[in-house]
Amino acid sequence: MPTITVSDACDGDGVCVDICPMNCYDMVDGKAVPERADDCIMCMACVNACPNQAITVE
């Protein structure tokens, strides 16, 4: 199971929510939260799309 971490650098623009093909993220209180990390296929679309480099997937 991948571990998805969203740092404090997240500005809540929602790019990761929109681009994730597995719909892993929800917006909670203006920040991206990986609510369904178990569904992650480690495609790194969210990591590559985040303008603030706030997401890591391991």
PDBQT receptor file of N, H, CA, C and O in Angstrom, charges set to zero:
ATOM      1  N   MET A   1       0.843  -1.181   0.000  1.00  0.00    +0.000 N 
ATOM      2  CA  MET A   1       0.000   0.000   0.000  1.00  0.00    +0.000 C 
ATOM      3  C   MET A   1       0.888   1.245   0.000  1.00  0.00    +0.000 C 
ATOM      4  O   MET A   1       1.783   1.363   0.838  1.00  0.00    +0.000 OA
ATOM      5  N   PRO A   2       0.655   2.164  -0.920  1.00  0.00    +0.000 N 
ATOM      6  CA  PRO A   2       1.436   3.394  -0.973  1.00  0.00    +0.000 C 
ATOM      7  C   PRO A   2       1.135   4.293   0.226  1.00  0.00    +0.000 C 
ATOM      8  O   PRO A   2       0.043   4.269   0.792  1.00  0.00    +0.000 OA
ATOM      9  N   THR A   3       2.131   5.075   0.584  1.00  0.00    +0.000 N 
ATOM     10  H   THR A   3       3.018   5.094   0.124  1.00  0.00    +0.000 HD
ATOM     11  CA  THR A   3       1.947   6.113   1.586  1.00  0.00    +0.000 C 
ATOM     12  C   THR A   3       1.971   7.446   0.865  1.00  0.00    +0.000 C 
ATOM     13  O   THR A   3       2.961   7.792   0.219  1.00  0.00    +0.000 OA
ATOM     14  N   ILE A   4       0.884   8.195   0.974  1.00  0.00    +0.000 N 
ATOM     15  H   ILE A   4       0.080   7.914   1.498  1.00  0.00    +0.000 HD
ATOM     16  CA  ILE A   4       0.782   9.508   0.349  1.00  0.00    +0.000 C 
ATOM     17  C   ILE A   4       0.862  10.548   1.452  1.00  0.00    +0.000 C 
ATOM     18  O   ILE A   4       0.113  10.498   2.428  1.00  0.00    +0.000 OA
ATOM     19  N   THR A   5       1.786  11.495   1.282  1.00  0.00    +0.000 N 
ATOM     20  H   THR A   5       2.394  11.536   0.489  1.00  0.00    +0.000 HD
ATOM     21  CA  THR A   5       1.944  12.572   2.247  1.00  0.00    +0.000 C 
ATOM     22  C   THR A   5       1.726  13.899   1.544  1.00  0.00    +0.000 C 
ATOM     23  O   THR A   5       2.302  14.158   0.487  1.00  0.00    +0.000 OA
ATOM     24  N   VAL A   6       0.886  14.737   2.141  1.00  0.00    +0.000 N 
ATOM     25  H   VAL A   6       0.418  14.526   2.999  1.00  0.00    +0.000 HD
ATOM     26  CA  VAL A   6       0.659  16.086   1.637  1.00  0.00    +0.000 C 
ATOM     27  C   VAL A   6       1.206  17.042   2.694  1.00  0.00    +0.000 C 
ATOM     28  O   VAL A   6       0.727  17.067   3.827  1.00  0.00    +0.000 OA
ATOM     29  N   SER A   7       2.208  17.822   2.314  1.00  0.00    +0.000 N 
ATOM     30  H   SER A   7       2.597  17.802   1.393  1.00  0.00    +0.000 HD
ATOM     31  CA  SER A   7       2.870  18.709   3.272  1.00  0.00    +0.000 C 
ATOM     32  C   SER A   7       2.093  20.010   3.456  1.00  0.00    +0.000 C 
ATOM     33  O   SER A   7       1.089  20.258   2.787  1.00  0.00    +0.000 OA
ATOM     34  N   ASP A   8       2.580  20.821   4.370  1.00  0.00    +0.000 N 
ATOM     35  H   ASP A   8       3.395  20.619   4.913  1.00  0.00    +0.000 HD
ATOM     36  CA  ASP A   8       1.971  22.125   4.626  1.00  0.00    +0.000 C 
ATOM     37  C   ASP A   8       2.107  23.067   3.438  1.00  0.00    +0.000 C 
ATOM     38  O   ASP A   8       1.476  24.124   3.414  1.00  0.00    +0.000 OA
ATOM     39  N   ALA A   9       2.918  22.700   2.454  1.00  0.00    +0.000 N 
ATOM     40  H   ALA A   9       3.430  21.842   2.473  1.00  0.00    +0.000 HD
ATOM     41  CA  ALA A   9       3.063  23.523   1.255  1.00  0.00    +0.000 C 
ATOM     42  C   ALA A   9       1.811  23.491   0.379  1.00  0.00    +0.000 C 
ATOM     43  O   ALA A   9       1.683  24.296  -0.544  1.00  0.00    +0.000 OA
ATOM     44  N   CYS A  10       0.890  22.571   0.659  1.00  0.00    +0.000 N 
ATOM     45  H   CYS A  10       0.994  21.917   1.409  1.00  0.00    +0.000 HD
ATOM     46  CA  CYS A  10      -0.362  22.479  -0.103  1.00  0.00    +0.000 C 
ATOM     47  C   CYS A  10      -1.137  23.779   0.038  1.00  0.00    +0.000 C 
ATOM     48  O   CYS A  10      -1.416  24.235   1.147  1.00  0.00    +0.000 OA
ATOM     49  N   ASP A  11      -1.485  24.375  -1.116  1.00  0.00    +0.000 N 
ATOM     50  H   ASP A  11      -1.258  24.004  -2.016  1.00  0.00    +0.000 HD
ATOM     51  CA  ASP A  11      -2.269  25.609  -1.082  1.00  0.00    +0.000 C 
ATOM     52  C   ASP A  11      -3.736  25.371  -1.429  1.00  0.00    +0.000 C 
ATOM     53  O   ASP A  11      -4.517  26.317  -1.537  1.00  0.00    +0.000 OA
ATOM     54  N   GLY A  12      -4.104  24.112  -1.601  1.00  0.00    +0.000 N 
ATOM     55  H   GLY A  12      -3.470  23.343  -1.513  1.00  0.00    +0.000 HD
ATOM     56  CA  GLY A  12      -5.506  23.779  -1.826  1.00  0.00    +0.000 C 
ATOM     57  C   GLY A  12      -6.028  24.106  -3.206  1.00  0.00    +0.000 C 
ATOM     58  O   GLY A  12      -7.230  24.311  -3.375  1.00  0.00    +0.000 OA
ATOM     59  N   ASP A  13      -5.152  24.161  -4.203  1.00  0.00    +0.000 N 
ATOM     60  H   ASP A  13      -4.175  23.994  -4.066  1.00  0.00    +0.000 HD
ATOM     61  CA  ASP A  13      -5.621  24.477  -5.553  1.00  0.00    +0.000 C 
ATOM     62  C   ASP A  13      -6.409  23.337  -6.190  1.00  0.00    +0.000 C 
ATOM     63  O   ASP A  13      -7.134  23.559  -7.160  1.00  0.00    +0.000 OA
ATOM     64  N   GLY A  14      -6.280  22.130  -5.667  1.00  0.00    +0.000 N 
ATOM     65  H   GLY A  14      -5.691  21.950  -4.879  1.00  0.00    +0.000 HD
ATOM     66  CA  GLY A  14      -7.093  21.010  -6.122  1.00  0.00    +0.000 C 
ATOM     67  C   GLY A  14      -6.633  20.317  -7.383  1.00  0.00    +0.000 C 
ATOM     68  O   GLY A  14      -7.360  19.483  -7.923  1.00  0.00    +0.000 OA
ATOM     69  N   VAL A  15      -5.453  20.635  -7.867  1.00  0.00    +0.000 N 
ATOM     70  H   VAL A  15      -4.863  21.312  -7.428  1.00  0.00    +0.000 HD
ATOM     71  CA  VAL A  15      -4.950  20.001  -9.085  1.00  0.00    +0.000 C 
ATOM     72  C   VAL A  15      -4.870  18.486  -8.903  1.00  0.00    +0.000 C 
ATOM     73  O   VAL A  15      -5.228  17.729  -9.806  1.00  0.00    +0.000 OA
ATOM     74  N   CYS A  16      -4.404  18.051  -7.745  1.00  0.00    +0.000 N 
ATOM     75  H   CYS A  16      -4.113  18.665  -7.012  1.00  0.00    +0.000 HD
ATOM     76  CA  CYS A  16      -4.275  16.609  -7.494  1.00  0.00    +0.000 C 
ATOM     77  C   CYS A  16      -5.636  15.922  -7.471  1.00  0.00    +0.000 C 
ATOM     78  O   CYS A  16      -5.778  14.791  -7.936  1.00  0.00    +0.000 OA
ATOM     79  N   VAL A  17      -6.624  16.607  -6.931  1.00  0.00    +0.000 N 
ATOM     80  H   VAL A  17      -6.508  17.526  -6.553  1.00  0.00    +0.000 HD
ATOM     81  CA  VAL A  17      -7.983  16.053  -6.884  1.00  0.00    +0.000 C 
ATOM     82  C   VAL A  17      -8.490  15.826  -8.301  1.00  0.00    +0.000 C 
ATOM     83  O   VAL A  17      -9.091  14.795  -8.602  1.00  0.00    +0.000 OA
ATOM     84  N   ASP A  18      -8.241  16.798  -9.160  1.00  0.00    +0.000 N 
ATOM     85  H   ASP A  18      -7.753  17.636  -8.916  1.00  0.00    +0.000 HD
ATOM     86  CA  ASP A  18      -8.725  16.726 -10.541  1.00  0.00    +0.000 C 
ATOM     87  C   ASP A  18      -7.958  15.721 -11.390  1.00  0.00    +0.000 C 
ATOM     88  O   ASP A  18      -8.545  15.080 -12.262  1.00  0.00    +0.000 OA
ATOM     89  N   ILE A  19      -6.659  15.572 -11.153  1.00  0.00    +0.000 N 
ATOM     90  H   ILE A  19      -6.182  16.093 -10.445  1.00  0.00    +0.000 HD
ATOM     91  CA  ILE A  19      -5.833  14.762 -12.055  1.00  0.00    +0.000 C 
ATOM     92  C   ILE A  19      -5.727  13.294 -11.652  1.00  0.00    +0.000 C 
ATOM     93  O   ILE A  19      -5.421  12.450 -12.494  1.00  0.00    +0.000 OA
ATOM     94  N   CYS A  20      -5.973  12.974 -10.394  1.00  0.00    +0.000 N 
ATOM     95  H   CYS A  20      -6.222  13.660  -9.709  1.00  0.00    +0.000 HD
ATOM     96  CA  CYS A  20      -5.799  11.595  -9.925  1.00  0.00    +0.000 C 
ATOM     97  C   CYS A  20      -6.779  10.648 -10.626  1.00  0.00    +0.000 C 
ATOM     98  O   CYS A  20      -7.991  10.805 -10.485  1.00  0.00    +0.000 OA
ATOM     99  N   PRO A  21      -6.266   9.665 -11.381  1.00  0.00    +0.000 N 
ATOM    100  CA  PRO A  21      -7.164   8.759 -12.103  1.00  0.00    +0.000 C 
ATOM    101  C   PRO A  21      -7.929   7.800 -11.186  1.00  0.00    +0.000 C 
ATOM    102  O   PRO A  21      -8.929   7.209 -11.596  1.00  0.00    +0.000 OA
ATOM    103  N   MET A  22      -7.461   7.649  -9.960  1.00  0.00    +0.000 N 
ATOM    104  H   MET A  22      -6.649   8.129  -9.627  1.00  0.00    +0.000 HD
ATOM    105  CA  MET A  22      -8.102   6.731  -9.015  1.00  0.00    +0.000 C 
ATOM    106  C   MET A  22      -8.961   7.460  -7.978  1.00  0.00    +0.000 C 
ATOM    107  O   MET A  22      -9.535   6.830  -7.090  1.00  0.00    +0.000 OA
ATOM    108  N   ASN A  23      -9.046   8.786  -8.095  1.00  0.00    +0.000 N 
ATOM    109  H   ASN A  23      -8.579   9.298  -8.817  1.00  0.00    +0.000 HD
ATOM    110  CA  ASN A  23      -9.886   9.588  -7.201  1.00  0.00    +0.000 C 
ATOM    111  C   ASN A  23      -9.502   9.388  -5.731  1.00  0.00    +0.000 C 
ATOM    112  O   ASN A  23     -10.366   9.197  -4.875  1.00  0.00    +0.000 OA
ATOM    113  N   CYS A  24      -8.207   9.433  -5.454  1.00  0.00    +0.000 N 
ATOM    114  H   CYS A  24      -7.505   9.588  -6.149  1.00  0.00    +0.000 HD
ATOM    115  CA  CYS A  24      -7.705   9.190  -4.091  1.00  0.00    +0.000 C 
ATOM    116  C   CYS A  24      -7.904  10.366  -3.142  1.00  0.00    +0.000 C 
ATOM    117  O   CYS A  24      -7.927  10.183  -1.925  1.00  0.00    +0.000 OA
ATOM    118  N   TYR A  25      -8.047  11.573  -3.690  1.00  0.00    +0.000 N 
ATOM    119  H   TYR A  25      -8.028  11.721  -4.679  1.00  0.00    +0.000 HD
ATOM    120  CA  TYR A  25      -8.046  12.779  -2.862  1.00  0.00    +0.000 C 
ATOM    121  C   TYR A  25      -9.429  13.393  -2.683  1.00  0.00    +0.000 C 
ATOM    122  O   TYR A  25     -10.292  13.310  -3.557  1.00  0.00    +0.000 OA
ATOM    123  N   ASP A  26      -9.605  14.010  -1.520  1.00  0.00    +0.000 N 
ATOM    124  H   ASP A  26      -8.904  14.077  -0.810  1.00  0.00    +0.000 HD
ATOM    125  CA  ASP A  26     -10.745  14.885  -1.245  1.00  0.00    +0.000 C 
ATOM    126  C   ASP A  26     -10.179  16.210  -0.753  1.00  0.00    +0.000 C 
ATOM    127  O   ASP A  26      -9.064  16.266  -0.235  1.00  0.00    +0.000 OA
ATOM    128  N   MET A  27     -10.948  17.261  -0.919  1.00  0.00    +0.000 N 
ATOM    129  H   MET A  27     -11.854  17.215  -1.340  1.00  0.00    +0.000 HD
ATOM    130  CA  MET A  27     -10.581  18.542  -0.330  1.00  0.00    +0.000 C 
ATOM    131  C   MET A  27     -11.255  18.627   1.032  1.00  0.00    +0.000 C 
ATOM    132  O   MET A  27     -12.473  18.479   1.139  1.00  0.00    +0.000 OA
ATOM    133  N   VAL A  28     -10.463  18.864   2.069  1.00  0.00    +0.000 N 
ATOM    134  H   VAL A  28      -9.474  18.984   1.982  1.00  0.00    +0.000 HD
ATOM    135  CA  VAL A  28     -10.966  18.982   3.436  1.00  0.00    +0.000 C 
ATOM    136  C   VAL A  28     -10.378  20.256   4.035  1.00  0.00    +0.000 C 
ATOM    137  O   VAL A  28      -9.160  20.404   4.142  1.00  0.00    +0.000 OA
ATOM    138  N   ASP A  29     -11.248  21.157   4.415  1.00  0.00    +0.000 N 
ATOM    139  H   ASP A  29     -12.237  21.037   4.328  1.00  0.00    +0.000 HD
ATOM    140  CA  ASP A  29     -10.803  22.432   4.996  1.00  0.00    +0.000 C 
ATOM    141  C   ASP A  29      -9.777  23.138   4.116  1.00  0.00    +0.000 C 
ATOM    142  O   ASP A  29      -8.809  23.711   4.616  1.00  0.00    +0.000 OA
ATOM    143  N   GLY A  30      -9.996  23.094   2.808  1.00  0.00    +0.000 N 
ATOM    144  H   GLY A  30     -10.783  22.628   2.402  1.00  0.00    +0.000 HD
ATOM    145  CA  GLY A  30      -9.140  23.802   1.871  1.00  0.00    +0.000 C 
ATOM    146  C   GLY A  30      -7.808  23.140   1.570  1.00  0.00    +0.000 C 
ATOM    147  O   GLY A  30      -6.930  23.764   0.975  1.00  0.00    +0.000 OA
ATOM    148  N   LYS A  31      -7.644  21.895   1.970  1.00  0.00    +0.000 N 
ATOM    149  H   LYS A  31      -8.358  21.388   2.454  1.00  0.00    +0.000 HD
ATOM    150  CA  LYS A  31      -6.403  21.163   1.703  1.00  0.00    +0.000 C 
ATOM    151  C   LYS A  31      -6.718  19.803   1.085  1.00  0.00    +0.000 C 
ATOM    152  O   LYS A  31      -7.775  19.225   1.337  1.00  0.00    +0.000 OA
ATOM    153  N   ALA A  32      -5.796  19.305   0.280  1.00  0.00    +0.000 N 
ATOM    154  H   ALA A  32      -4.937  19.775   0.076  1.00  0.00    +0.000 HD
ATOM    155  CA  ALA A  32      -5.949  17.976  -0.309  1.00  0.00    +0.000 C 
ATOM    156  C   ALA A  32      -5.641  16.917   0.744  1.00  0.00    +0.000 C 
ATOM    157  O   ALA A  32      -4.624  16.985   1.435  1.00  0.00    +0.000 OA
ATOM    158  N   VAL A  33      -6.535  15.941   0.853  1.00  0.00    +0.000 N 
ATOM    159  H   VAL A  33      -7.361  15.886   0.292  1.00  0.00    +0.000 HD
ATOM    160  CA  VAL A  33      -6.353  14.848   1.809  1.00  0.00    +0.000 C 
ATOM    161  C   VAL A  33      -6.494  13.527   1.049  1.00  0.00    +0.000 C 
ATOM    162  O   VAL A  33      -7.508  13.303   0.387  1.00  0.00    +0.000 OA
ATOM    163  N   PRO A  34      -5.484  12.647   1.136  1.00  0.00    +0.000 N 
ATOM    164  CA  PRO A  34      -5.553  11.360   0.435  1.00  0.00    +0.000 C 
ATOM    165  C   PRO A  34      -6.443  10.369   1.189  1.00  0.00    +0.000 C 
ATOM    166  O   PRO A  34      -5.946   9.471   1.869  1.00  0.00    +0.000 OA
ATOM    167  N   GLU A  35      -7.745  10.537   1.064  1.00  0.00    +0.000 N 
ATOM    168  H   GLU A  35      -8.149  11.266   0.512  1.00  0.00    +0.000 HD
ATOM    169  CA  GLU A  35      -8.724   9.725   1.793  1.00  0.00    +0.000 C 
ATOM    170  C   GLU A  35      -8.751   8.265   1.336  1.00  0.00    +0.000 C 
ATOM    171  O   GLU A  35      -9.124   7.378   2.103  1.00  0.00    +0.000 OA
ATOM    172  N   ARG A  36      -8.351   8.020   0.079  1.00  0.00    +0.000 N 
ATOM    173  H   ARG A  36      -8.047   8.741  -0.544  1.00  0.00    +0.000 HD
ATOM    174  CA  ARG A  36      -8.398   6.665  -0.467  1.00  0.00    +0.000 C 
ATOM    175  C   ARG A  36      -7.014   6.242  -0.978  1.00  0.00    +0.000 C 
ATOM    176  O   ARG A  36      -6.875   5.812  -2.123  1.00  0.00    +0.000 OA
ATOM    177  N   ALA A  37      -6.010   6.367  -0.132  1.00  0.00    +0.000 N 
ATOM    178  H   ALA A  37      -6.123   6.717   0.798  1.00  0.00    +0.000 HD
ATOM    179  CA  ALA A  37      -4.636   6.026  -0.519  1.00  0.00    +0.000 C 
ATOM    180  C   ALA A  37      -4.502   4.561  -0.917  1.00  0.00    +0.000 C 
ATOM    181  O   ALA A  37      -3.629   4.211  -1.712  1.00  0.00    +0.000 OA
ATOM    182  N   ASP A  38      -5.357   3.708  -0.372  1.00  0.00    +0.000 N 
ATOM    183  H   ASP A  38      -6.066   3.992   0.273  1.00  0.00    +0.000 HD
ATOM    184  CA  ASP A  38      -5.320   2.280  -0.734  1.00  0.00    +0.000 C 
ATOM    185  C   ASP A  38      -5.575   2.058  -2.222  1.00  0.00    +0.000 C 
ATOM    186  O   ASP A  38      -5.156   1.043  -2.778  1.00  0.00    +0.000 OA
ATOM    187  N   ASP A  39      -6.259   3.000  -2.867  1.00  0.00    +0.000 N 
ATOM    188  H   ASP A  39      -6.599   3.825  -2.414  1.00  0.00    +0.000 HD
ATOM    189  CA  ASP A  39      -6.583   2.874  -4.288  1.00  0.00    +0.000 C 
ATOM    190  C   ASP A  39      -5.460   3.385  -5.197  1.00  0.00    +0.000 C 
ATOM    191  O   ASP A  39      -5.523   3.208  -6.414  1.00  0.00    +0.000 OA
ATOM    192  N   CYS A  40      -4.450   4.006  -4.625  1.00  0.00    +0.000 N 
ATOM    193  H   CYS A  40      -4.399   4.150  -3.636  1.00  0.00    +0.000 HD
ATOM    194  CA  CYS A  40      -3.364   4.619  -5.395  1.00  0.00    +0.000 C 
ATOM    195  C   CYS A  40      -2.620   3.562  -6.214  1.00  0.00    +0.000 C 
ATOM    196  O   CYS A  40      -2.276   2.495  -5.705  1.00  0.00    +0.000 OA
ATOM    197  N   ILE A  41      -2.377   3.876  -7.491  1.00  0.00    +0.000 N 
ATOM    198  H   ILE A  41      -2.656   4.743  -7.904  1.00  0.00    +0.000 HD
ATOM    199  CA  ILE A  41      -1.626   2.987  -8.380  1.00  0.00    +0.000 C 
ATOM    200  C   ILE A  41      -0.202   3.510  -8.619  1.00  0.00    +0.000 C 
ATOM    201  O   ILE A  41       0.517   3.008  -9.483  1.00  0.00    +0.000 OA
ATOM    202  N   MET A  42       0.183   4.509  -7.852  1.00  0.00    +0.000 N 
ATOM    203  H   MET A  42      -0.401   4.916  -7.151  1.00  0.00    +0.000 HD
ATOM    204  CA  MET A  42       1.517   5.103  -7.909  1.00  0.00    +0.000 C 
ATOM    205  C   MET A  42       1.887   5.608  -9.305  1.00  0.00    +0.000 C 
ATOM    206  O   MET A  42       3.021   5.443  -9.753  1.00  0.00    +0.000 OA
ATOM    207  N   CYS A  43       0.931   6.215  -9.978  1.00  0.00    +0.000 N 
ATOM    208  H   CYS A  43       0.009   6.349  -9.614  1.00  0.00    +0.000 HD
ATOM    209  CA  CYS A  43       1.192   6.767 -11.306  1.00  0.00    +0.000 C 
ATOM    210  C   CYS A  43       1.958   8.090 -11.230  1.00  0.00    +0.000 C 
ATOM    211  O   CYS A  43       2.544   8.534 -12.217  1.00  0.00    +0.000 OA
ATOM    212  N   MET A  44       1.946   8.708 -10.056  1.00  0.00    +0.000 N 
ATOM    213  H   MET A  44       1.470   8.347  -9.254  1.00  0.00    +0.000 HD
ATOM    214  CA  MET A  44       2.651   9.963  -9.770  1.00  0.00    +0.000 C 
ATOM    215  C   MET A  44       2.068  11.173 -10.490  1.00  0.00    +0.000 C 
ATOM    216  O   MET A  44       2.723  12.212 -10.571  1.00  0.00    +0.000 OA
ATOM    217  N   ALA A  45       0.857  11.058 -11.012  1.00  0.00    +0.000 N 
ATOM    218  H   ALA A  45       0.325  10.214 -10.946  1.00  0.00    +0.000 HD
ATOM    219  CA  ALA A  45       0.225  12.201 -11.673  1.00  0.00    +0.000 C 
ATOM    220  C   ALA A  45       0.074  13.366 -10.700  1.00  0.00    +0.000 C 
ATOM    221  O   ALA A  45       0.299  14.519 -11.067  1.00  0.00    +0.000 OA
ATOM    222  N   CYS A  46      -0.302  13.069  -9.474  1.00  0.00    +0.000 N 
ATOM    223  H   CYS A  46      -0.486  12.132  -9.176  1.00  0.00    +0.000 HD
ATOM    224  CA  CYS A  46      -0.491  14.120  -8.469  1.00  0.00    +0.000 C 
ATOM    225  C   CYS A  46       0.834  14.786  -8.117  1.00  0.00    +0.000 C 
ATOM    226  O   CYS A  46       0.910  16.010  -8.003  1.00  0.00    +0.000 OA
ATOM    227  N   VAL A  47       1.872  13.980  -7.947  1.00  0.00    +0.000 N 
ATOM    228  H   VAL A  47       1.810  12.986  -8.040  1.00  0.00    +0.000 HD
ATOM    229  CA  VAL A  47       3.200  14.499  -7.610  1.00  0.00    +0.000 C 
ATOM    230  C   VAL A  47       3.693  15.422  -8.716  1.00  0.00    +0.000 C 
ATOM    231  O   VAL A  47       4.198  16.511  -8.444  1.00  0.00    +0.000 OA
ATOM    232  N   ASN A  48       3.547  14.990  -9.955  1.00  0.00    +0.000 N 
ATOM    233  H   ASN A  48       3.137  14.105 -10.177  1.00  0.00    +0.000 HD
ATOM    234  CA  ASN A  48       4.023  15.771 -11.096  1.00  0.00    +0.000 C 
ATOM    235  C   ASN A  48       3.195  17.020 -11.341  1.00  0.00    +0.000 C 
ATOM    236  O   ASN A  48       3.715  18.009 -11.859  1.00  0.00    +0.000 OA
ATOM    237  N   ALA A  49       1.917  16.996 -10.981  1.00  0.00    +0.000 N 
ATOM    238  H   ALA A  49       1.495  16.193 -10.561  1.00  0.00    +0.000 HD
ATOM    239  CA  ALA A  49       1.036  18.130 -11.249  1.00  0.00    +0.000 C 
ATOM    240  C   ALA A  49       1.068  19.196 -10.161  1.00  0.00    +0.000 C 
ATOM    241  O   ALA A  49       0.727  20.350 -10.419  1.00  0.00    +0.000 OA
ATOM    242  N   CYS A  50       1.469  18.831  -8.961  1.00  0.00    +0.000 N 
ATOM    243  H   CYS A  50       1.747  17.893  -8.751  1.00  0.00    +0.000 HD
ATOM    244  CA  CYS A  50       1.422  19.775  -7.839  1.00  0.00    +0.000 C 
ATOM    245  C   CYS A  50       2.425  20.914  -8.048  1.00  0.00    +0.000 C 
ATOM    246  O   CYS A  50       3.631  20.672  -8.106  1.00  0.00    +0.000 OA
ATOM    247  N   PRO A  51       1.934  22.153  -8.161  1.00  0.00    +0.000 N 
ATOM    248  CA  PRO A  51       2.849  23.273  -8.409  1.00  0.00    +0.000 C 
ATOM    249  C   PRO A  51       3.731  23.608  -7.206  1.00  0.00    +0.000 C 
ATOM    250  O   PRO A  51       4.749  24.284  -7.353  1.00  0.00    +0.000 OA
ATOM    251  N   ASN A  52       3.347  23.142  -6.026  1.00  0.00    +0.000 N 
ATOM    252  H   ASN A  52       2.519  22.593  -5.906  1.00  0.00    +0.000 HD
ATOM    253  CA  ASN A  52       4.104  23.450  -4.808  1.00  0.00    +0.000 C 
ATOM    254  C   ASN A  52       4.954  22.282  -4.319  1.00  0.00    +0.000 C 
ATOM    255  O   ASN A  52       5.584  22.364  -3.265  1.00  0.00    +0.000 OA
ATOM    256  N   GLN A  53       4.970  21.193  -5.089  1.00  0.00    +0.000 N 
ATOM    257  H   GLN A  53       4.458  21.127  -5.946  1.00  0.00    +0.000 HD
ATOM    258  CA  GLN A  53       5.716  19.988  -4.710  1.00  0.00    +0.000 C 
ATOM    259  C   GLN A  53       5.363  19.557  -3.287  1.00  0.00    +0.000 C 
ATOM    260  O   GLN A  53       6.235  19.211  -2.489  1.00  0.00    +0.000 OA
ATOM    261  N   ALA A  54       4.062  19.587  -2.990  1.00  0.00    +0.000 N 
ATOM    262  H   ALA A  54       3.354  19.868  -3.638  1.00  0.00    +0.000 HD
ATOM    263  CA  ALA A  54       3.575  19.294  -1.642  1.00  0.00    +0.000 C 
ATOM    264  C   ALA A  54       3.249  17.822  -1.424  1.00  0.00    +0.000 C 
ATOM    265  O   ALA A  54       2.928  17.423  -0.304  1.00  0.00    +0.000 OA
ATOM    266  N   ILE A  55       3.326  17.004  -2.481  1.00  0.00    +0.000 N 
ATOM    267  H   ILE A  55       3.586  17.328  -3.390  1.00  0.00    +0.000 HD
ATOM    268  CA  ILE A  55       2.891  15.609  -2.382  1.00  0.00    +0.000 C 
ATOM    269  C   ILE A  55       4.069  14.668  -2.591  1.00  0.00    +0.000 C 
ATOM    270  O   ILE A  55       4.870  14.840  -3.509  1.00  0.00    +0.000 OA
ATOM    271  N   THR A  56       4.154  13.672  -1.719  1.00  0.00    +0.000 N 
ATOM    272  H   THR A  56       3.503  13.532  -0.973  1.00  0.00    +0.000 HD
ATOM    273  CA  THR A  56       5.096  12.577  -1.925  1.00  0.00    +0.000 C 
ATOM    274  C   THR A  56       4.317  11.268  -1.869  1.00  0.00    +0.000 C 
ATOM    275  O   THR A  56       3.375  11.117  -1.091  1.00  0.00    +0.000 OA
ATOM    276  N   VAL A  57       4.730  10.332  -2.707  1.00  0.00    +0.000 N 
ATOM    277  H   VAL A  57       5.496  10.454  -3.339  1.00  0.00    +0.000 HD
ATOM    278  CA  VAL A  57       4.119   9.002  -2.741  1.00  0.00    +0.000 C 
ATOM    279  C   VAL A  57       5.247   7.991  -2.612  1.00  0.00    +0.000 C 
ATOM    280  O   VAL A  57       6.196   7.994  -3.395  1.00  0.00    +0.000 OA
ATOM    281  N   GLU A  58       5.129   7.129  -1.615  1.00  0.00    +0.000 N 
ATOM    282  H   GLU A  58       4.358   7.127  -0.978  1.00  0.00    +0.000 HD
ATOM    283  CA  GLU A  58       6.159   6.109  -1.394  1.00  0.00    +0.000 C 
ATOM    284  C   GLU A  58       5.521   4.752  -1.282  1.00  0.00    +0.000 C 
ATOM    285  O   GLU A  58       6.219   3.755  -1.094  1.00  0.00    +0.000 OA
TER     286      GLU A  58
